[in-house]
Amino acid sequence: MFDLDLFRVARSMPHASPGQTFAPLTTVWGEALDPDRLGESEPHPRPQLRRDRWQSLDGWWDYAIVKTNGASAARGAWHTATQPTAWDGRIVVPFSPEAPLSRVARQLQPDELLWYHRRITYDAAPGHRVLLHLDGVDWACTVWLDGKKVAEHTGAYMPFSVDVTEALSAGGGTCDLALCVYDPGSTGTQLRGKQRLDRGSIWYTAQSGIWKPIWLEEVPTAHITALSLHPDPDAGQLLVHAQVKGEGELQVYLGDHATVGSARAADGEVSLTLTVSDPHLWRPADPYLYAVELRFGPADAKDEDVVHSYCAFRTCEVMRDGRGVPRFFLNHRPLLLEGVLDQAYWPDGLLTPPSDEALAADVEAARDLGFNLIRLHIKIEQDRFYYHCDRLGMLVWQDMPSGGATPEPKRSLAYPTVFELRQRHYRDDTPRHQRDLGSDDPAYQAEWRATCRDAVTRLGNHPCVVTWGLFNESWGQFDAARAHEDVRALDPTRPISATSGWYDQRVGDFFDVHSYFRRLHVYGRDGRRAFVLSEFGGLTHHLPAHSVLAQGYGYEMYDDAASYATALGKLLARVRALWPRGLAGYVYTQLSDVEEETNGILTYDRRVNKLAPHG
C-alpha cells in the first residue's frame, strides 16, 4: 500500500544551518555549577564497582589547542606530539571545549590537537595502587606522566585506566598529568554518533576531548578489576564472576549479609554461585535492588579490597503470547514497551550532562510522562545514567553509536523512506553495498565491533538494559547478521534489535521499523519476531525563549501548546491501540529538543514541559 504522506515529507525536509550562531541557553544545573567545587560534589562514577577511597579530577585544567601541518598530519601527530610550553587558558573538565560549560566554547578542528594538563596529588596507603580512570575521551589520546608517555587509547565511548602509582611515589604523592587528544570529527570514519562539524537538522554540534568523569581510585595490590553479576530468578541463583589481580579469596555478601558465598581465585578469575530463595523481582513499578558487597584478598591480608555493588532479579525475552503473537516479556509476563527517544544532549554541556541531578531529572521526566522505556539513541552514557534507570525502574533500549563515512544519500534515506519494501530487501554484507552505507572501512568495522563487545560486557550488570540496538537507519551498517550472532553469544539473556528503521536482515528478536510519514500500522510479521515501532511522531512546538535558533525543525509543527498537547495525546492513543493487532512496543520521538530540532516534549534547556508549560 502506498500511503506515504508526501506533503508531510516536504514540510519536514531537513535544512542546513551551519554558521548560524546559537542563542545562549542554559539549564538550571548548568547555572548552579561551580567549577571550583565541582570535584567535591560528585557522586561515585561507577555505582556497581564502588570503593570508598577515590578522588574526582573534574574541575579546572590547563588546555592548549595546537595547529598541525594539516588534517593528515594530525592523524599521526597525537602519538608523538611534544607537550606545549605555554597554555591557552583553563578549561572545566569533563566538559568538551565546544560546550559552554567548559568556559572555552571553541570547536576543535581535524588539523588540531587538544592538550590538557594539571598536577595531581594523592596520599595512598603503603602498598596500595592508584589508578587513573578516564571514562570517556573523544576520540584518540595519549596519557603523559611527568613528561613520559604511559598510555594510548582510541574510542570515544568506553572507559580506560592507567596505573599512576610509580609516578606519584617518585614525586612524593604528586605528579604532572597531561593528555594529548586528536578528533577528526565527521571527516573521519570513527564512531561519533550524531556529531557533525557541519551541524544542522538531525545532526548536532561535534565535541572532542574529555567528556565523561576522570578520577583516581585507590586499590590494594590484590584487587578486583572487573565484575559480572548474573541473577537467575528462575533458578533462584546469583552467579558472580570477577576478574582479579593477585591471589586470594573472594567473599560475596548479598542483601542483609544473610546470604554469603566464597571461592578462591585462580589465573586471575574467580566464580561462585549464591542461592537466593524466592527472589524479589525487579520491574518498573517495583525496581527492587539487592545490595552486594565483595571482599577480596589473601587470607592473611590486613586490608581486603572491599567493593560495593548491587543487582536485581528479572528476566526479559521475546516470546509468543497465548494467541501466538510475539511480544516482549518481562518476568514471563507480556509488557507493551512504551518508550521515548533520548538523544541525551544538553545546551550547556552537549553530550555531557551538567550534573548528576540533571541525568536523574531526565529519567524522572520520562517516567512521569508515562513512558516505561528510554531508547538511548546512538550514545553510550556514563554509568550513573543506568544506575538512575535501575533505581527508578526505567527500562533502557541501548543503541550502539554509529560511525563510518557519509553514506550515499538516496540509499540511506530517500529510497527506504519512499519505498517501504526496500526496508527488507537490501543486503549489508557485500563490498558495494557497504560502500553505499559508508561502512566499508576495515578500521571502522573493527572499532564498532570492539565498542559493541565492550558495551555489552560493561553494561550487562544493569537490570534496566533490556534490549541491544545494533544499527540505526543503515548508518554505518555492515554484517548485521554476524553482529547479531556475536552479541547473542556475549549475552543470551536480552533481546536484540539488529537493524532499526530499515534494511532488515531477518535476524534478531524484533522487526523494527520507523514511521514518520505513513499510516501507523503493524505489518511484516513472521511469527518469530516482535513488531516494534521504534521511531515515530516528532511533533513540534517551538518555544523561541527556550530554543537556540528562531526557527525550529521537526515533522509536524504546532503553534500553540493546546493543539500540540491534543495532537500528541491522540497520536499516542492511536499507537497504543495497535497492541491487539500485534504491536509489541513503540518509541516516540522525542524526550527533549536538541539544538534546532524542536520536536521534544521538554525544551532543550529542560525548563519547560510542553505538555504542561505553566506547571
N, C-alpha and C positions, 0 to 999 in steps of 0.2 A: 504494500500500500504506500502510495506517495503522499504523505501527509505533512511534508516539510512546510513550515510557515516561513515563506520567503521574505515577507515583509519584516518579520522579527529578525531574521538573519541580517537583512540590510541595515536595520536600525542598530544592530549590535556589532557591526563590523569594527574590529579593533582599529584605533587610530594612534598614530605616533605622537609622543610628547617629549622626545629628547630635547634638552636645552631649556625647557620651561623651569622656572625657579619655583620650588615648593614653598608655600607659606609655612612659617614655623608652627609646629604642632607638638604639644607635649601631653603626656599622661600625668595623672596626679602623683604617680610613683616617681616618675622622672623629675617632677618639680621638687619632690621631697628628698631626692638623692643628694647625699653629702659625700663627695669624693674623699674627704679627709677621714671619714669614719666608715668607709664602705666595707673594708675587710672585717671590721669589728661586729657588724650587724648581720652577717650572712650565716645561714644555717649550713650544716654539713652538706657538701655537694653530692655525696653518694649514700643515701639513706639505707641501702641494702648492703653496704660494706663500710660500716661506720666505726671509727675508733675515736677515743676521747682526745688523743693528742694530735692536733693538726693546726695549721695556720693558713689563713687566706692571704694570697698575694694580690688580690684585687685592690684597685686604687690607683694612685699616681705612679706613672713610669716616665722615663725619658723616651723620646722617639725621634727618629730621623727618617726621611724619605729620600732615597738616593737614586739618582738617574743612572742608567747603564747605557751602553752603546747600542741601544735598540732592543726590541722585544726578543729577538733570537738570542742576544747575549744574555738577557735576564734569565732565560730558561736554564742556563747553566751556572750563572754567576752566584746564585744563592748558596751553592755548595762551598765556595771558597772565598767569598767576599770578605774584605777587611772591615773590621768594626770602625764606624765613624769616630773621628776625634772631637767632633762637636755635635750637639743635638739641636733639632729644630724647635723643641719645646717639650711640654709634658702632655701625656695622654692618660685618660682614665680607662683602665683595664677593668672588666673584659669587653669593653665596647670597641668595635672596629673604628678605624679613623673616619670612615664615611658616616658614622652615626653621630647625631648631635650630642649625645651624652658623653662621647669621648672627649669633647671640648676641642676636637681637631676639625671635623666636618670637611674632609678632603678625600677625593676619590683617588685611590691608588691605581696607577696605570700599568699596563702589561710590560712596559720597559723600565719599571721602577722596582726597587727593593725597599721593604719596610723593616726598620730596625727598632728593637725595644731594648731598654736597659734599666736595671735597678740593682741596688745592693740588697742581699737577703741575709737575714740573721735568724738562727735557730739554735736553741740550747737543748740538745738532746741528752738523754740519759746515757751513761757509759755503756758501750757495746751495742747501742741501738743504731739503726739505719734511718736516714732521712731521704724520703722520696719526693721528687718534684712531679706533680701531676698537671698535665696540660689537657684539659677536657675537650678543647676544640680550637684548632688553628687553621685558618683558611688562606692558602692551600698547602704550601710546602714550606718547611722551615728547618733551620739548623739551630742547635742549642749550644751556647758557649758558656763555660765557667772559667773565670779568671783568665780570659783570653784564649782558652783551649776549647776546640770543638769537641763535644762529647756525644752528640746525637743528631740524627737526621730523621725527618718524618714527612710523609706526604699523605694527604687525605683530610678533608675539612671537617668531617662529621664524627670521627671516632677519637677517643682519648688515647694518650700515650704517657709514659712515665720515664723519669730519669733518676738514677741514684746519685745524690749530690753529697753523700756523706764525707768522702775524702776531701772534696773542695772546702766544705765547711770546717772540717778538722784542721786542714792546713792553714786556714785563716782565723783560727780561734773562735769558730762559731759564725763567721761572716765570710761571704764570698761575693764576687761580681757575676751577675747573671745577665746574659744578652741573648736575644733571638734575632735571626735574620729570616724574613718572610718573603716569599715570592708567590704571586697570584696572577695568572694570566686572564682572570675573569672570563667573559664569554668569548674571548679569542682562542681559548684552549678547548680541549675535549674532556677535561676533568669533571668530576661530579660537582655540581654547583646549584642544583635545584632551579628556582625561578629567578635567580640573579642574572642581570644583564647590564653591561656597561651602557647600552642604549635603551634604558628602561622605557616602559610605556605599556598601556593597557594591562594585559595579564602578566607582564614581566616587570620585576621590581629592581630597585637600586642594588647594584652589586656591592659587596663588602669584602673585607680582607682582614687578615691578621687574627689576633686572639679575639674570640667571640664567646667562649664559654669559660667557666671558672678556672683559675690557675692557683695552685695551692701546694703546701708542704704537708707531709704526713710522717709521723714517727712510728717505726715498727721495730719489734725485737729482731734479732738475727734470724731466728726461726719464726716464720710468719706465713699467714695465708695470703696468696696472691690473687686468687680468683675463686668464686663461689657459685655453684649451681644448686638450686633447690627445686625439687620435682615433687610437689604434693600430688598424691593419687587418692582422691576421696573414695573411689570405688573399692580400692584395696585397703583403705584405712592406713596409708603409709606416707611417710615423708622420706624421699630419697635425697641424701645430701652427698654432694661431690665437691671436694675442694682441691685446688692446686696450691702447693705449699713450697716454701724454701726451708731447707733444714729438716732435721729428723725430729720426731716426736709423736705425741698422741693428740688426736682431735676429740674434743668433748662438745656435744651439742645439747643445748637445753631449749625446750620448746614451751612457750606459754609461761605458765607459773612455775616452771622448772620441775614439774612432776614427771614430765617425760624427758628422759635422759638417754643418750647413746654415746658410745666412744669407739674409736678404732685407731690403729697405728698407721702412719704414713709410710709409703714405700715408693721409691722412684719419683718423688715429687708429687704424689697424688694420694688421696685418701677418700674412701667412700664408706657410707654407713646408711642404714635404714632404721627409722623410728616408726613404731606402731602408734597410730592415733585412732582410737576408737570413736566412732560416731562424730567425725569432724564437723565443725560448724562451717557451713558452705558460704562462700563469698558470692554476692550478687549486687546489682546496682542499688536495690532497696535496703540491703544489709551488707555493706562492704567490710566484713569481719576479717581482721588481720591478726595472725599469730605472731607474737614476738619470738625471735630466735636469737640465742646467744651462743657464740662459738668460742672455744678456748683451745689454743694450740701451743705446744712446746714440749721440750724434753721433760721427763718425769721429775728431774731434779732442778728444773729451771725455777728461779725465783720470780721471774716475770714472764708470764704467759702472754701470748698475743690474744687479746680479747676483742672480738668483733661483734657488733650488734647488727641484726638484720631483722627481716620479717618475711612471712609467706602467707599464702591464702590457698584454701582448698576450693577448687571449682573445675568443671570440665567445660569445654566448648568444642563444637563439632558441627558439621553439616550432615544431616541425615534426613530420611523421608519421614513425614508425619503419618498419621493414621490413614490419610487419604492418598498416600504415596507421593506427596509433594515435597521436594527437597526444601528444607528450612535450616536456619541457624538454630542450634540447640545450646542453651546454657544450663548446665547441671541437669541434662537429659530432658529439658522442657523447651518447647519451641518458643522463640522470642523474636519479635519483629525488631530488627535493628533500625533505630530512629536516630540518624546521625546528622551531624553538621560538619561541613568542611572548614578546617582551620589552617590558614596559611602561616600563622604564628609569626607575623611581622608586627613591628611597633614603630611609631613615627619618630621616637627619640632614640630607640636602641636598635632598630632594624631587626635582624634575626635574634638579637639578644634582648630578653625581657628586662625592663627597667628595675625589677626587683622580684624576689620570690613571691611576694604578695600578689604581684601582677599575674604571675603564672597561675596561682591558685584562683584568682578572680575570674580568669577566662574559663577555667573548668567549672567553677560555680555558676557562671553566667549560662553556659551551655546546659547545665543540669536544670537551672531554674526556668529556662525556656522550654523545657520538656523533652530535650534530647537525652538519649541514653548512651550515645556513642559520638566520639570525635574522630573524624578522619584527619590525622596529622599529615598534611599534604606536602610531599616531596621534601621532607625535612626530618632529621633525627634530632630530637630535642635533648636538652640536658636532663640528667636523671631525675631531678626534682619534679619535673612535669609529670612523669609517670608515677612518682610517689603520690602526688596530689590526686591523680586519677585513681590510684589504688585505694586511698583512704576515703575518697568521696564517692566511689562506686561508678566511675565513668569508664565505659568501655572505650578501647582505642583500636582503630584501624590504622596500622603503621605502614605508611608508604616508604619505599626506598627512594633516596634522592636520585635525580636524573642527571645526565650529562651527555657527552658526545658532541659531534659537530652539529651545525644548523641543518635540520632535516629539509628535504625537498618539500616546499610549502603545499603543493597540491596533494602530495601523497600523505602528508602528516596532518592536514586539516581539511582541505576542500573536499577531497573525494569521500572520506568517511562521514563528513557532515551531510553531504548531499545524497550519497548512495548508501543507504543503510546496510545493504547486503555485503558491501565491501568490508564491513566490520568483521566478517567471518571468513574472508577468502583472500588472505594475503599472508604469505609465509615470511618469517623473520630470521631464517637460518641460511639464506643464500647471500653471497657477496654483493650482488647487485641490489637486493632489497635492503641489506644493511647499509649500503651507501646512501640509499634514498632516505633511510631513517636516521642517518647521522651516527651510526653505531659501529662503523667498520674499523675504527682504530683499536688495535690489539691492546694498547696501554689503557685505553678507557675501559674495555671489556674486563681486563684484569683488575682494575681498580673497583669497578662495580661489583664484581664477584667477591672481592676481599671485603669491601664495606658491607655488602649484604650478609656475608658469613659472620662478620664481627657483630653486626647489629642484632641478628637473630640470637647469637650466643649471649651477648651482653644484656639484652632486654628480656631474655627468656624467663627471668625470675618474676617479672611483673604480671600479676593476675589481670590487670586492666587490658593488656595487649591480647586481643582475641583474633586478629587477622593480620597476615602479612600481605601487603600490596607490593607487587614487584615492579611492573611497568605501567606508566600512565600515558594514555593517548599517543602511544608509539614513540614518545621522546626517548631517543637512545635505545630503543627496544632491540634486543637480539636474543636468539635462542631461549625464548621464554619457556619452552618445554623442558630444556635442560636445567634452567634456573629453578623451575618448579620442583624437579626431582632433587636438586641439591638442597633446597630449603626443606622439603619434606623429610629428607634423611636427617637433617640437623634437628628438626622439630616436628615430630609426627603428631603433636598434641593440639595444633592450631590449624584452622582453615587457611587457605591461600587463595588470593586473587592474583592470577598470573599476569593478566592484561586488563587494565581498566580503561573503559571507553570504547576501544575498537581494536581491530586486528587480533581477534581472539584466536588462540592456537589450540583450542579444545582441551585444555588441561586446567587443573585447579579445581577448587570447590565452588566457585561462583561463575555464572555467566554475568559479566559485569559491564553495564552499558551506561552511557551518558546521554541525556536527552534535554537539551535546552530549547530546541526548535521544533519538536514533534509532539504529537498527542502522547500523553503518558499511558503506556500500556505494557503488558507483560508478554514477551514473545521469546522465541528461540529456545524453549525449554527442551532439554534432552532426557529428563527423568533422573539425571545423575547430579547435576549441579544446580545450586540455588540461584534464582534470579535476583540480582540487586541493581538498583538504580543509584549508582554511586556518585553521580553529579546531576543536578537539575536545579531549576529555579533561577537564581541570580537576580531577583527583583531588586530594583534600585530606588532608593530615596536619598537624594543628595542634600546634605546639610552643609552649606558653604562655610559656616563658622567652625565646623569640625572636620574640614577637609583641607588637603594640601593644595588643591587646584580648584579654580572656579567651575570647571567643567568636570563632571564625573563620567564614569564608564560602567556599563552593566548591560543586562539583557532585556530589561523592561523597566522604563522609567515611571516613577510616580511623584507628583509634585507636592503632595501633602501626606501627613502621617496617617490620616484616617483611611484614605484609599489604599495606601501601602499595606497597612495592617489587615484590611479586609481582603485584599488580593492574596496576601501571604497565607492568611488563615484558610481561605478557600483552596489554595494550591496544596497545602499540607493535608487538608481533609481529603482532597481528591487522590493523593498518592497513598494515603493510609487505607483508602477504600479498595486498593488493589491487593491487599493481603489475602482475601478469599480467592483471588484469581491466581495466586502463586507468588506474589511479591515476598521476598524474604527480608529485604532491607532497603533503606534509602539514605542518601546523604544530600542534605540541602546546601546549596552554595549561597551564602557562607556565613561564618560567625561574625567576622568584623571586616570593615573596609580596609583596603590596603592601597596606599598612595592614591592614584586616580581611580582605582577600581572600587566603586562605592556601592557594591551590592551586598554589604554586610548588614546583619541585624544590629550590631554595635558599630558605632563610629570608630574611625581609625584610632582616635585618642581614648577610646573606651569610656568616654564621659556621657554618652547618650545611648540608651537602648531605644531604637527607633519604634519598637512596639509599645513603649511607654515613655515618650520623650520628655514628659514632665515629672516622671517618677524618680 
